[in-house]
């Protein structure tokens, strides 16, 4: 299975997945790492590690359709079977969603459907969880559709919120689980998709 990873930030989830693949834990190959910004740490790291990288910058295209066509062109060129969003903070164009139906997953650092939606990313999520007085948070991996954080939930893992937590301490505890959990879920996709690819051979 060829995997594309889309990111907008640090890229620690991307690195964890790349390491799990390197260690033979996921039967997949990362054929594309993409970001909406050229100067993100995650993209620079991916480039340094020798991965094929690209930037999807909507402002460089006259309209949504030509932007989506560019994205689809690269995805096809890199023979991508699954797209994993790892801290990617842009919507995926409808044409790409259609072409990759049930083949785009996202990781969210809370227990959806709570603490999701526009503006709910990174530290904002953990701050909201603590302010709401929750005793547990977690990680959600879900299918991606037109709305932020609204696609079908694929898997969730719980993480405790401690009484003395600040957003940063909770974020660190959740992120540690994300790294392990995302690799586990992507592994399941890879096993299934590899089987399908063999059947269609
Ligand atoms: C992760 O915590 C991920 O769950 C979150 O962004 C962070 C990216 O970290 N995603 C969202 O909040 C999506 N709504 P990373 O760049 O170090 O992988």
Boltz pocket constraint, residues with backbone or C-beta under 6 A from the ligand:
constraints:
  - pocket:
      binder: B
      contacts: [[A, 7], [A, 8], [A, 9], [A, 10], [A, 11], [A, 12], [A, 13], [A, 14], [A, 42], [A, 86], [A, 87], [A, 88], [A, 107], [A, 108], [A, 109], [A, 117], [A, 120], [A, 121], [A, 122], [A, 125], [A, 149], [A, 175], [A, 178]]
      max_distance: 6.0
